[in-house]
Amino acid sequence: MPKIKTNRAAFKRFRRTGTGKWMRRKAFKRHLMTVKSRKRKRSLKGLEIIDAADMKRVRRLMPNAG
């Protein structure tokens, strides 16, 4: 029986919190930043907890992450 492998792309994109939730970076912060307002750019900073609807998909990509 082969080992279950972690999806490496997902492993690089998501982080686990101490309580077991998953965190992700926010989208739309790569380019065209001059068009976006200062307030909008500030709100794109940092990490966000993944929605409960997507939690099952993330867990399936990383079965060894606990």
N, CA, C and O atoms as a Tripos MOL2 file, in Angstrom:
@<TRIPOS>MOLECULE
protein
  264   263    66     0     0
PROTEIN
NO_CHARGES

@<TRIPOS>ATOM
      1 N           0.8430   -1.1920    0.0000 N.3       1 MET1
      2 CA          0.0000    0.0000    0.0000 C.3       1 MET1
      3 C           0.8860    1.2520    0.0000 C.2       1 MET1
      4 O           1.7320    1.3950    0.8830 O.2       1 MET1
      5 N           0.7130    2.1610   -0.9660 N.am      2 PRO2
      6 CA          1.5580    3.3590   -1.0070 C.3       2 PRO2
      7 C           1.1750    4.3580    0.0930 C.2       2 PRO2
      8 O           0.0680    4.3280    0.6310 O.2       2 PRO2
      9 N           2.1230    5.2350    0.4020 N.am      3 LYS3
     10 CA          1.8700    6.2800    1.3970 C.3       3 LYS3
     11 C           0.9060    7.3170    0.8270 C.2       3 LYS3
     12 O           0.8460    7.5170   -0.3860 O.2       3 LYS3
     13 N           0.1650    7.9650    1.6930 N.am      4 ILE4
     14 CA         -0.7140    9.0590    1.2800 C.3       4 ILE4
     15 C           0.1420   10.3160    1.2190 C.2       4 ILE4
     16 O           0.7940   10.6670    2.2020 O.2       4 ILE4
     17 N           0.1480   10.9960    0.0820 N.am      5 LYS5
     18 CA          0.9960   12.1710   -0.0820 C.3       5 LYS5
     19 C           0.2220   13.4630    0.1360 C.2       5 LYS5
     20 O          -0.9670   13.5580   -0.1710 O.2       5 LYS5
     21 N           0.9190   14.4440    0.6690 N.am      6 THR6
     22 CA          0.3840   15.7860    0.8500 C.3       6 THR6
     23 C           0.5060   16.5400   -0.4620 C.2       6 THR6
     24 O           1.5210   16.4270   -1.1500 O.2       6 THR6
     25 N          -0.5060   17.3010   -0.8130 N.am      7 ASN7
     26 CA         -0.4390   18.1650   -1.9930 C.3       7 ASN7
     27 C           0.4840   19.3270   -1.6600 C.2       7 ASN7
     28 O           0.1690   20.1430   -0.7930 O.2       7 ASN7
     29 N           1.6180   19.4060   -2.3410 N.am      8 ARG8
     30 CA          2.6430   20.3790   -1.9960 C.3       8 ARG8
     31 C           2.2080   21.8220   -2.2800 C.2       8 ARG8
     32 O           2.6110   22.7410   -1.5680 O.2       8 ARG8
     33 N           1.3970   22.0180   -3.3040 N.am      9 ALA9
     34 CA          0.9010   23.3660   -3.6150 C.3       9 ALA9
     35 C           0.0290   23.8720   -2.4700 C.2       9 ALA9
     36 O           0.1330   25.0320   -2.0720 O.2       9 ALA9
     37 N          -0.8270   23.0050   -1.9450 N.am     10 ALA10
     38 CA         -1.6990   23.3800   -0.8310 C.3      10 ALA10
     39 C          -0.8790   23.6070    0.4400 C.2      10 ALA10
     40 O          -1.1660   24.5160    1.2190 O.2      10 ALA10
     41 N           0.1250   22.7870    0.6400 N.am     11 PHE11
     42 CA          0.9850   22.8920    1.8220 C.3      11 PHE11
     43 C           1.6620   24.2590    1.8940 C.2      11 PHE11
     44 O           1.8510   24.8030    2.9820 O.2      11 PHE11
     45 N           2.0270   24.8130    0.7420 N.am     12 LYS12
     46 CA          2.6850   26.1110    0.6830 C.3      12 LYS12
     47 C           1.7020   27.2800    0.8540 C.2      12 LYS12
     48 O           2.1130   28.3820    1.2160 O.2      12 LYS12
     49 N           0.4300   27.0490    0.6010 N.am     13 ARG13
     50 CA         -0.5610   28.1250    0.6170 C.3      13 ARG13
     51 C          -1.3220   28.2730    1.9320 C.2      13 ARG13
     52 O          -1.7880   29.3640    2.2570 O.2      13 ARG13
     53 N          -1.4500   27.1910    2.6830 N.am     14 PHE14
     54 CA         -2.2720   27.2160    3.8900 C.3      14 PHE14
     55 C          -1.4460   26.9480    5.1330 C.2      14 PHE14
     56 O          -0.4420   26.2380    5.0870 O.2      14 PHE14
     57 N          -1.8830   27.5300    6.2510 N.am     15 ARG15
     58 CA         -1.2220   27.3470    7.5300 C.3      15 ARG15
     59 C          -2.2500   26.9400    8.5680 C.2      15 ARG15
     60 O          -3.4140   27.3330    8.4800 O.2      15 ARG15
     61 N          -1.8350   26.1630    9.5430 N.am     16 ARG16
     62 CA         -2.7230   25.6760   10.5870 C.3      16 ARG16
     63 C          -2.6250   26.5810   11.8080 C.2      16 ARG16
     64 O          -1.5300   27.0110   12.1730 O.2      16 ARG16
     65 N          -3.7520   26.8750   12.4410 N.am     17 THR17
     66 CA         -3.7390   27.6520   13.6790 C.3      17 THR17
     67 C          -3.6040   26.6960   14.8550 C.2      17 THR17
     68 O          -3.6720   25.4790   14.6840 O.2      17 THR17
     69 N          -3.4180   27.2340   16.0180 N.am     18 GLY18
     70 CA         -3.3020   26.4080   17.2170 C.3      18 GLY18
     71 C          -4.5820   25.6580   17.5470 C.2      18 GLY18
     72 O          -4.5380   24.5850   18.1500 O.2      18 GLY18
     73 N          -5.7170   26.2130   17.1590 N.am     19 THR19
     74 CA         -7.0080   25.5760   17.4540 C.3      19 THR19
     75 C          -7.4330   24.5870   16.3700 C.2      19 THR19
     76 O          -8.4820   23.9540   16.4810 O.2      19 THR19
     77 N          -6.6140   24.4550   15.3160 N.am     20 GLY20
     78 CA         -6.9150   23.4690   14.2730 C.3      20 GLY20
     79 C          -7.5980   24.0270   13.0470 C.2      20 GLY20
     80 O          -7.9490   23.2720   12.1400 O.2      20 GLY20
     81 N          -7.7950   25.3390   12.9980 N.am     21 LYS21
     82 CA         -8.3950   25.9370   11.8090 C.3      21 LYS21
     83 C          -7.3080   26.1990   10.7780 C.2      21 LYS21
     84 O          -6.1220   26.1720   11.1050 O.2      21 LYS21
     85 N          -7.7040   26.4520    9.5350 N.am     22 TRP22
     86 CA         -6.7400   26.7170    8.4700 C.3      22 TRP22
     87 C          -6.7860   28.1830    8.0860 C.2      22 TRP22
     88 O          -7.8550   28.7910    8.0310 O.2      22 TRP22
     89 N          -5.5970   28.7510    7.8150 N.am     23 MET23
     90 CA         -5.4770   30.1480    7.4250 C.3      23 MET23
     91 C          -5.0190   30.2270    5.9780 C.2      23 MET23
     92 O          -4.3430   29.3290    5.4770 O.2      23 MET23
     93 N          -5.3970   31.3200    5.3090 N.am     24 ARG24
     94 CA         -4.9920   31.5420    3.9230 C.3      24 ARG24
     95 C          -4.6620   33.0130    3.7280 C.2      24 ARG24
     96 O          -5.0730   33.8690    4.5120 O.2      24 ARG24
     97 N          -3.9040   33.2910    2.6560 N.am     25 ARG25
     98 CA         -3.6370   34.6760    2.2820 C.3      25 ARG25
     99 C          -4.8400   35.2120    1.5240 C.2      25 ARG25
    100 O          -5.6100   34.4420    0.9510 O.2      25 ARG25
    101 N          -5.0020   36.5230    1.5200 N.am     26 LYS26
    102 CA         -6.1020   37.1290    0.7800 C.3      26 LYS26
    103 C          -5.7150   37.3340   -0.6780 C.2      26 LYS26
    104 O          -4.5420   37.5340   -0.9920 O.2      26 LYS26
    105 N          -6.6850   37.2840   -1.5520 N.am     27 ALA27
    106 CA         -6.4530   37.4200   -2.9910 C.3      27 ALA27
    107 C          -6.4250   38.8950   -3.3990 C.2      27 ALA27
    108 O          -6.7320   39.7720   -2.5910 O.2      27 ALA27
    109 N          -6.0600   39.1600   -4.6350 N.am     28 PHE28
    110 CA         -6.0910   40.4880   -5.2730 C.3      28 PHE28
    111 C          -5.0410   41.4550   -4.7300 C.2      28 PHE28
    112 O          -5.2960   42.6580   -4.6610 O.2      28 PHE28
    113 N          -3.8720   40.9560   -4.3460 N.am     29 LYS29
    114 CA         -2.8390   41.8530   -3.8370 C.3      29 LYS29
    115 C          -1.5250   41.6740   -4.5930 C.2      29 LYS29
    116 O          -0.4640   41.9470   -4.0320 O.2      29 LYS29
    117 N          -1.5640   41.2300   -5.8330 N.am     30 ARG30
    118 CA         -0.3490   40.9650   -6.6020 C.3      30 ARG30
    119 C           0.0680   42.1240   -7.5080 C.2      30 ARG30
    120 O           1.2460   42.4800   -7.5590 O.2      30 ARG30
    121 N          -0.8770   42.7020   -8.2110 N.am     31 HIS31
    122 CA         -0.5270   43.7680   -9.1610 C.3      31 HIS31
    123 C          -1.6980   44.7340   -9.2800 C.2      31 HIS31
    124 O          -2.7560   44.5180   -8.6880 O.2      31 HIS31
    125 N          -1.5020   45.7980  -10.0460 N.am     32 LEU32
    126 CA         -2.5010   46.8700  -10.2010 C.3      32 LEU32
    127 C          -2.8490   47.5090   -8.8570 C.2      32 LEU32
    128 O          -4.0060   47.8390   -8.5950 O.2      32 LEU32
    129 N          -1.8470   47.6750   -8.0240 N.am     33 MET33
    130 CA         -2.0830   48.2130   -6.6900 C.3      33 MET33
    131 C          -2.3520   49.7170   -6.6900 C.2      33 MET33
    132 O          -2.9460   50.2390   -5.7460 O.2      33 MET33
    133 N          -1.9210   50.4160   -7.7410 N.am     34 THR34
    134 CA         -2.1350   51.8620   -7.7900 C.3      34 THR34
    135 C          -3.6040   52.2130   -7.9620 C.2      34 THR34
    136 O          -4.0310   53.3080   -7.5960 O.2      34 THR34
    137 N          -4.3660   51.3040   -8.5070 N.am     35 VAL35
    138 CA         -5.8030   51.5240   -8.7410 C.3      35 VAL35
    139 C          -6.5970   51.3810   -7.4430 C.2      35 VAL35
    140 O          -7.6390   52.0140   -7.2740 O.2      35 VAL35
    141 N          -6.1020   50.5520   -6.5330 N.am     36 LYS36
    142 CA         -6.8440   50.2400   -5.3140 C.3      36 LYS36
    143 C          -6.6160   51.3010   -4.2460 C.2      36 LYS36
    144 O          -5.5370   51.8850   -4.1450 O.2      36 LYS36
    145 N          -7.6450   51.5340   -3.4610 N.am     37 SER37
    146 CA         -7.5670   52.5510   -2.4080 C.3      37 SER37
    147 C          -6.6690   52.0670   -1.2630 C.2      37 SER37
    148 O          -6.4150   50.8720   -1.1120 O.2      37 SER37
    149 N          -6.2020   53.0200   -0.4710 N.am     38 ARG38
    150 CA         -5.3430   52.6900    0.6640 C.3      38 ARG38
    151 C          -6.0810   51.7960    1.6580 C.2      38 ARG38
    152 O          -5.5010   50.8640    2.2140 O.2      38 ARG38
    153 N          -7.3460   52.0840    1.8730 N.am     39 LYS39
    154 CA         -8.1720   51.2970    2.7910 C.3      39 LYS39
    155 C          -8.3190   49.8490    2.2990 C.2      39 LYS39
    156 O          -8.2400   48.9020    3.0810 O.2      39 LYS39
    157 N          -8.5310   49.7030    1.0050 N.am     40 ARG40
    158 CA         -8.6860   48.3670    0.4150 C.3      40 ARG40
    159 C          -7.3940   47.5530    0.5180 C.2      40 ARG40
    160 O          -7.4200   46.3570    0.8100 O.2      40 ARG40
    161 N          -6.2670   48.2230    0.2720 N.am     41 LYS41
    162 CA         -4.9720   47.5490    0.3660 C.3      41 LYS41
    163 C          -4.6760   47.1250    1.8100 C.2      41 LYS41
    164 O          -4.1260   46.0470    2.0370 O.2      41 LYS41
    165 N          -5.0320   47.9510    2.7670 N.am     42 ARG42
    166 CA         -4.8430   47.6020    4.1810 C.3      42 ARG42
    167 C          -5.6630   46.3800    4.5570 C.2      42 ARG42
    168 O          -5.2010   45.5140    5.3000 O.2      42 ARG42
    169 N          -6.8850   46.3160    4.0360 N.am     43 SER43
    170 CA         -7.7620   45.1880    4.3740 C.3      43 SER43
    171 C          -7.2890   43.8780    3.7480 C.2      43 SER43
    172 O          -7.6880   42.8000    4.1900 O.2      43 SER43
    173 N          -6.4470   43.9640    2.7290 N.am     44 LEU44
    174 CA         -5.9110   42.7610    2.0820 C.3      44 LEU44
    175 C          -4.6800   42.2080    2.8040 C.2      44 LEU44
    176 O          -4.1870   41.1340    2.4570 O.2      44 LEU44
    177 N          -4.1860   42.9350    3.8000 N.am     45 LYS45
    178 CA         -3.0200   42.4790    4.5630 C.3      45 LYS45
    179 C          -3.3720   41.2580    5.3990 C.2      45 LYS45
    180 O          -4.5380   41.0190    5.7150 O.2      45 LYS45
    181 N          -2.3640   40.5030    5.7440 N.am     46 GLY46
    182 CA         -2.5150   39.4370    6.7290 C.3      46 GLY46
    183 C          -3.2100   38.1860    6.2180 C.2      46 GLY46
    184 O          -3.4070   37.9990    5.0170 O.2      46 GLY46
    185 N          -3.5690   37.3460    7.1620 N.am     47 LEU47
    186 CA         -4.1950   36.0580    6.8620 C.3      47 LEU47
    187 C          -5.6580   36.0670    7.2780 C.2      47 LEU47
    188 O          -6.1030   36.9110    8.0560 O.2      47 LEU47
    189 N          -6.3850   35.1090    6.7390 N.am     48 GLU48
    190 CA         -7.8090   34.9790    7.0400 C.3      48 GLU48
    191 C          -8.1230   33.5050    7.2630 C.2      48 GLU48
    192 O          -7.5070   32.6380    6.6430 O.2      48 GLU48
    193 N          -9.0610   33.2190    8.1310 N.am     49 ILE49
    194 CA         -9.4690   31.8330    8.3690 C.3      49 ILE49
    195 C         -10.3030   31.3450    7.1890 C.2      49 ILE49
    196 O         -11.1660   32.0630    6.6850 O.2      49 ILE49
    197 N         -10.0350   30.1190    6.7590 N.am     50 ILE50
    198 CA        -10.7560   29.5380    5.6290 C.3      50 ILE50
    199 C         -12.2050   29.2970    6.0220 C.2      50 ILE50
    200 O         -12.4890   28.9040    7.1540 O.2      50 ILE50
    201 N         -13.1090   29.5270    5.1010 N.am     51 ASP51
    202 CA        -14.5340   29.3310    5.3240 C.3      51 ASP51
    203 C         -14.8330   27.8590    5.5900 C.2      51 ASP51
    204 O         -14.1430   26.9800    5.0750 O.2      51 ASP51
    205 N         -15.8460   27.5950    6.3820 N.am     52 ALA52
    206 CA        -16.2170   26.2220    6.7410 C.3      52 ALA52
    207 C         -16.5810   25.3930    5.5090 C.2      52 ALA52
    208 O         -16.3840   24.1780    5.4980 O.2      52 ALA52
    209 N         -17.1060   26.0390    4.4840 N.am     53 ALA53
    210 CA        -17.4940   25.3230    3.2580 C.3      53 ALA53
    211 C         -16.2800   24.7590    2.5360 C.2      53 ALA53
    212 O         -16.3930   23.7350    1.8610 O.2      53 ALA53
    213 N         -15.1130   25.4040    2.6610 N.am     54 ASP54
    214 CA        -13.8940   24.9590    1.9850 C.3      54 ASP54
    215 C         -12.9940   24.0940    2.8560 C.2      54 ASP54
    216 O         -12.0180   23.5270    2.3650 O.2      54 ASP54
    217 N         -13.3070   23.9890    4.1250 N.am     55 MET55
    218 CA        -12.4580   23.2620    5.0750 C.3      55 MET55
    219 C         -12.2590   21.7980    4.6760 C.2      55 MET55
    220 O         -11.1530   21.2690    4.7930 O.2      55 MET55
    221 N         -13.3110   21.1500    4.2100 N.am     56 LYS56
    222 CA        -13.2420   19.7320    3.8350 C.3      56 LYS56
    223 C         -12.2600   19.5280    2.6730 C.2      56 LYS56
    224 O         -11.4890   18.5690    2.6590 O.2      56 LYS56
    225 N         -12.3040   20.4490    1.7010 N.am     57 ARG57
    226 CA        -11.4030   20.3530    0.5470 C.3      57 ARG57
    227 C          -9.9430   20.5030    0.9450 C.2      57 ARG57
    228 O          -9.0790   19.7790    0.4510 O.2      57 ARG57
    229 N          -9.6720   21.4470    1.8420 N.am     58 VAL58
    230 CA         -8.2930   21.6850    2.2990 C.3      58 VAL58
    231 C          -7.7890   20.4830    3.0840 C.2      58 VAL58
    232 O          -6.6370   20.0840    2.9160 O.2      58 VAL58
    233 N          -8.6150   19.9030    3.9290 N.am     59 ARG59
    234 CA         -8.2260   18.7250    4.7080 C.3      59 ARG59
    235 C          -7.9060   17.5330    3.8190 C.2      59 ARG59
    236 O          -7.0080   16.7480    4.1210 O.2      59 ARG59
    237 N          -8.6450   17.4000    2.7180 N.am     60 ARG60
    238 CA         -8.4140   16.2920    1.7940 C.3      60 ARG60
    239 C          -7.0770   16.4470    1.0590 C.2      60 ARG60
    240 O          -6.4280   15.4520    0.7330 O.2      60 ARG60
    241 N          -6.6660   17.6930    0.7980 N.am     61 LEU61
    242 CA         -5.3900   17.9330    0.1330 C.3      61 LEU61
    243 C          -4.1980   17.6630    1.0480 C.2      61 LEU61
    244 O          -3.1100   17.3250    0.5820 O.2      61 LEU61
    245 N          -4.4160   17.8160    2.3640 N.am     62 MET62
    246 CA         -3.3180   17.6250    3.3080 C.3      62 MET62
    247 C          -3.7050   16.6360    4.3970 C.2      62 MET62
    248 O          -3.9880   17.0340    5.5270 O.2      62 MET62
    249 N          -3.7190   15.3490    4.0640 N.am     63 PRO63
    250 CA         -4.1640   14.3460    5.0320 C.3      63 PRO63
    251 C          -3.1820   14.1490    6.1900 C.2      63 PRO63
    252 O          -3.5890   13.7150    7.2680 O.2      63 PRO63
    253 N          -1.8960   14.4610    5.9880 N.am     64 ASN64
    254 CA         -0.8880   14.2300    7.0300 C.3      64 ASN64
    255 C          -0.6960   15.4260    7.9460 C.2      64 ASN64
    256 O           0.0770   15.3540    8.9010 O.2      64 ASN64
    257 N          -1.3760   16.5110    7.6740 N.am     65 ALA65
    258 CA         -1.1680   17.7360    8.4490 C.3      65 ALA65
    259 C          -1.8930   17.7210    9.7890 C.2      65 ALA65
    260 O          -1.8130   18.6950   10.5360 O.2      65 ALA65
    261 N          -2.5810   16.6650   10.1030 N.am     66 GLY66
    262 CA         -3.1850   16.5230   11.4220 C.3      66 GLY66
    263 C          -4.6220   16.8000   11.5160 C.2      66 GLY66
    264 O          -5.2010   16.7010   12.5970 O.2      66 GLY66
@<TRIPOS>BOND
     1     1     2 1
     2     2     3 1
     3     3     4 2
     4     3     5 am
     5     5     6 1
     6     6     7 1
     7     7     8 2
     8     7     9 am
     9     9    10 1
    10    10    11 1
    11    11    12 2
    12    11    13 am
    13    13    14 1
    14    14    15 1
    15    15    16 2
    16    15    17 am
    17    17    18 1
    18    18    19 1
    19    19    20 2
    20    19    21 am
    21    21    22 1
    22    22    23 1
    23    23    24 2
    24    23    25 am
    25    25    26 1
    26    26    27 1
    27    27    28 2
    28    27    29 am
    29    29    30 1
    30    30    31 1
    31    31    32 2
    32    31    33 am
    33    33    34 1
    34    34    35 1
    35    35    36 2
    36    35    37 am
    37    37    38 1
    38    38    39 1
    39    39    40 2
    40    39    41 am
    41    41    42 1
    42    42    43 1
    43    43    44 2
    44    43    45 am
    45    45    46 1
    46    46    47 1
    47    47    48 2
    48    47    49 am
    49    49    50 1
    50    50    51 1
    51    51    52 2
    52    51    53 am
    53    53    54 1
    54    54    55 1
    55    55    56 2
    56    55    57 am
    57    57    58 1
    58    58    59 1
    59    59    60 2
    60    59    61 am
    61    61    62 1
    62    62    63 1
    63    63    64 2
    64    63    65 am
    65    65    66 1
    66    66    67 1
    67    67    68 2
    68    67    69 am
    69    69    70 1
    70    70    71 1
    71    71    72 2
    72    71    73 am
    73    73    74 1
    74    74    75 1
    75    75    76 2
    76    75    77 am
    77    77    78 1
    78    78    79 1
    79    79    80 2
    80    79    81 am
    81    81    82 1
    82    82    83 1
    83    83    84 2
    84    83    85 am
    85    85    86 1
    86    86    87 1
    87    87    88 2
    88    87    89 am
    89    89    90 1
    90    90    91 1
    91    91    92 2
    92    91    93 am
    93    93    94 1
    94    94    95 1
    95    95    96 2
    96    95    97 am
    97    97    98 1
    98    98    99 1
    99    99   100 2
   100    99   101 am
   101   101   102 1
   102   102   103 1
   103   103   104 2
   104   103   105 am
   105   105   106 1
   106   106   107 1
   107   107   108 2
   108   107   109 am
   109   109   110 1
   110   110   111 1
   111   111   112 2
   112   111   113 am
   113   113   114 1
   114   114   115 1
   115   115   116 2
   116   115   117 am
   117   117   118 1
   118   118   119 1
   119   119   120 2
   120   119   121 am
   121   121   122 1
   122   122   123 1
   123   123   124 2
   124   123   125 am
   125   125   126 1
   126   126   127 1
   127   127   128 2
   128   127   129 am
   129   129   130 1
   130   130   131 1
   131   131   132 2
   132   131   133 am
   133   133   134 1
   134   134   135 1
   135   135   136 2
   136   135   137 am
   137   137   138 1
   138   138   139 1
   139   139   140 2
   140   139   141 am
   141   141   142 1
   142   142   143 1
   143   143   144 2
   144   143   145 am
   145   145   146 1
   146   146   147 1
   147   147   148 2
   148   147   149 am
   149   149   150 1
   150   150   151 1
   151   151   152 2
   152   151   153 am
   153   153   154 1
   154   154   155 1
   155   155   156 2
   156   155   157 am
   157   157   158 1
   158   158   159 1
   159   159   160 2
   160   159   161 am
   161   161   162 1
   162   162   163 1
   163   163   164 2
   164   163   165 am
   165   165   166 1
   166   166   167 1
   167   167   168 2
   168   167   169 am
   169   169   170 1
   170   170   171 1
   171   171   172 2
   172   171   173 am
   173   173   174 1
   174   174   175 1
   175   175   176 2
   176   175   177 am
   177   177   178 1
   178   178   179 1
   179   179   180 2
   180   179   181 am
   181   181   182 1
   182   182   183 1
   183   183   184 2
   184   183   185 am
   185   185   186 1
   186   186   187 1
   187   187   188 2
   188   187   189 am
   189   189   190 1
   190   190   191 1
   191   191   192 2
   192   191   193 am
   193   193   194 1
   194   194   195 1
   195   195   196 2
   196   195   197 am
   197   197   198 1
   198   198   199 1
   199   199   200 2
   200   199   201 am
   201   201   202 1
   202   202   203 1
   203   203   204 2
   204   203   205 am
   205   205   206 1
   206   206   207 1
   207   207   208 2
   208   207   209 am
   209   209   210 1
   210   210   211 1
   211   211   212 2
   212   211   213 am
   213   213   214 1
   214   214   215 1
   215   215   216 2
   216   215   217 am
   217   217   218 1
   218   218   219 1
   219   219   220 2
   220   219   221 am
   221   221   222 1
   222   222   223 1
   223   223   224 2
   224   223   225 am
   225   225   226 1
   226   226   227 1
   227   227   228 2
   228   227   229 am
   229   229   230 1
   230   230   231 1
   231   231   232 2
   232   231   233 am
   233   233   234 1
   234   234   235 1
   235   235   236 2
   236   235   237 am
   237   237   238 1
   238   238   239 1
   239   239   240 2
   240   239   241 am
   241   241   242 1
   242   242   243 1
   243   243   244 2
   244   243   245 am
   245   245   246 1
   246   246   247 1
   247   247   248 2
   248   247   249 am
   249   249   250 1
   250   250   251 1
   251   251   252 2
   252   251   253 am
   253   253   254 1
   254   254   255 1
   255   255   256 2
   256   255   257 am
   257   257   258 1
   258   258   259 1
   259   259   260 2
   260   259   261 am
   261   261   262 1
   262   262   263 1
   263   263   264 2
@<TRIPOS>SUBSTRUCTURE
     1 MET1         2 RESIDUE 1 A MET
     2 PRO2         6 RESIDUE 1 A PRO
     3 LYS3        10 RESIDUE 1 A LYS
     4 ILE4        14 RESIDUE 1 A ILE
     5 LYS5        18 RESIDUE 1 A LYS
     6 THR6        22 RESIDUE 1 A THR
     7 ASN7        26 RESIDUE 1 A ASN
     8 ARG8        30 RESIDUE 1 A ARG
     9 ALA9        34 RESIDUE 1 A ALA
    10 ALA10       38 RESIDUE 1 A ALA
    11 PHE11       42 RESIDUE 1 A PHE
    12 LYS12       46 RESIDUE 1 A LYS
    13 ARG13       50 RESIDUE 1 A ARG
    14 PHE14       54 RESIDUE 1 A PHE
    15 ARG15       58 RESIDUE 1 A ARG
    16 ARG16       62 RESIDUE 1 A ARG
    17 THR17       66 RESIDUE 1 A THR
    18 GLY18       70 RESIDUE 1 A GLY
    19 THR19       74 RESIDUE 1 A THR
    20 GLY20       78 RESIDUE 1 A GLY
    21 LYS21       82 RESIDUE 1 A LYS
    22 TRP22       86 RESIDUE 1 A TRP
    23 MET23       90 RESIDUE 1 A MET
    24 ARG24       94 RESIDUE 1 A ARG
    25 ARG25       98 RESIDUE 1 A ARG
    26 LYS26      102 RESIDUE 1 A LYS
    27 ALA27      106 RESIDUE 1 A ALA
    28 PHE28      110 RESIDUE 1 A PHE
    29 LYS29      114 RESIDUE 1 A LYS
    30 ARG30      118 RESIDUE 1 A ARG
    31 HIS31      122 RESIDUE 1 A HIS
    32 LEU32      126 RESIDUE 1 A LEU
    33 MET33      130 RESIDUE 1 A MET
    34 THR34      134 RESIDUE 1 A THR
    35 VAL35      138 RESIDUE 1 A VAL
    36 LYS36      142 RESIDUE 1 A LYS
    37 SER37      146 RESIDUE 1 A SER
    38 ARG38      150 RESIDUE 1 A ARG
    39 LYS39      154 RESIDUE 1 A LYS
    40 ARG40      158 RESIDUE 1 A ARG
    41 LYS41      162 RESIDUE 1 A LYS
    42 ARG42      166 RESIDUE 1 A ARG
    43 SER43      170 RESIDUE 1 A SER
    44 LEU44      174 RESIDUE 1 A LEU
    45 LYS45      178 RESIDUE 1 A LYS
    46 GLY46      182 RESIDUE 1 A GLY
    47 LEU47      186 RESIDUE 1 A LEU
    48 GLU48      190 RESIDUE 1 A GLU
    49 ILE49      194 RESIDUE 1 A ILE
    50 ILE50      198 RESIDUE 1 A ILE
    51 ASP51      202 RESIDUE 1 A ASP
    52 ALA52      206 RESIDUE 1 A ALA
    53 ALA53      210 RESIDUE 1 A ALA
    54 ASP54      214 RESIDUE 1 A ASP
    55 MET55      218 RESIDUE 1 A MET
    56 LYS56      222 RESIDUE 1 A LYS
    57 ARG57      226 RESIDUE 1 A ARG
    58 VAL58      230 RESIDUE 1 A VAL
    59 ARG59      234 RESIDUE 1 A ARG
    60 ARG60      238 RESIDUE 1 A ARG
    61 LEU61      242 RESIDUE 1 A LEU
    62 MET62      246 RESIDUE 1 A MET
    63 PRO63      250 RESIDUE 1 A PRO
    64 ASN64      254 RESIDUE 1 A ASN
    65 ALA65      258 RESIDUE 1 A ALA
    66 GLY66      262 RESIDUE 1 A GLY
